[in-house]
Amino acid sequence: MTGVLFDSILSRAGYLYATAVGFTWGAIWSTGKIRRRNGLFVFTGMPNWTFGRGGSCVGSCYLTNRNVSSDVLEHEAVHKRQWQRYGMLFPILYFFAGRNPLSNRFEIEAGLEKGGYIRPSGGRGR
């Protein structure tokens, strides 16, 4: 069953759909230049209500106001790969993993430190 849902043509279709939605949303609301970094389309100047936390990855689109450090973009590139692996199941799986980034397996996999959730010394970030 996982071969059909994960890393499959079905998950790839979901990833491409999410990318189209993210790109459209970013093109509508971004006031900054659209850049390509770390395999992501990066949309800056987004109003804070158009994305979650410091920024959101939707397919291969990263939507943010100005949170674009190299570490954050590496973190978001992992989320892009998660979108590729899980397709449209990713938002559902992410929801059930919980809002707390310190216990959310997808945030842990993407790197809590690079995502700004913990400081290099082990303290808390964001």
N, C-alpha and C positions, 0 to 999 in steps of 0.2 A: 504493500500500500504506500509506503513512504517513497518508493521509486516513482510512483505516479504523481504524488503531491509535491515532493521536495526535489529541487534540482532537476526539474523535468520541463517538458515543453509547456505544461500547464502552469507551472510556477513562473516560467519565463514570460508567458503571456500576461500573467498578473503583474509582474514587474514592469513590463512595457506599458501596460494600462496605467499603473501607478505613476510611472514617469510622465506619461502624457498629461495626467491630472495635475501632478506637481508642477510641470512646466507651464501649463495654462494658468494655474493659480499664481505662480511666481511672476509670469509675464504680466498678469493683471495688476498685481499689487507692488511689485518691486519698483523702487525709485532709483536703485543703483544700477551699475553696469552688470550685465549677466556675464559671468566668467566660467571657465572650465578649469577646475582644479581637482586633483586626486581622483579623476574619473567622475566627478560630480559637476552638475550644472549648479553654480552657486548664485543665488538670488539674494541681494542685500537691499537694505532700505525698506524692508517689509514692515508694515505696522505690527506692533506686538500681538495683537489679537489674531493675526493670520498664521501663527505657528505656536508650538508648545515650548515651554522652558526657554532655553537660549537659542533654540533653532530646531527645525524638524527636517528629517530626511523622508522624502516621499519618492520611492523608486530611486532614480539617480539624481534627484533634485534636492538641494539643501536650501531651505528657506530660513532666513534670519534677518535681523536688523543689521547687526554688525559683528556678530560672534564668529570670526573667520580666522582664528589663529591656526597655525600649521597643525598643532596637536588636535584641535577640534575637528579640522578637516580630515585628519587620519581616523579619528573616532567615527565621523560620519561616513567615511568610506567603508567601514566595517558594516554599518547599518545598510548601506547600499548592497553589499554582498548578502546580507540577511534578506533583503527584499528579493534578490535574485533567487536565493535558495527556497524561500517560502511563498513568494508571490503574494497574492491577496489574502493568504492565511496569516501573513506577518502581523497586520494590525490586530487581528483577533488573538494571536499567540502573545503579542506584546501586552495587550490589555490584561490577559489572564496572568501574565508574569508580574503585574502590579506596577503602581505608580512610583514606588520607592526605588530610585535607581541603584541604591546600595544592595538591594536584593533581587533586582530584575536581571534575569540571566542574559538578556540581550544587551543591556547596558554594561554588565560585567564583561561580557565577551568583547564589546567594543572598546573597553578600557575606561574604567572610572576616572583615572587620573587624567588621561587625555581629554575626556569629556568634561573635565572641570568639576566632577562630583567629589573628588577627594584631592587634597593637596599632596605633593610629593612626600611630605613628612608623615603622611597617614591621617592628617586632619581632614575635616570636611570642606568641600568647595561650594560652588553655586549656592 
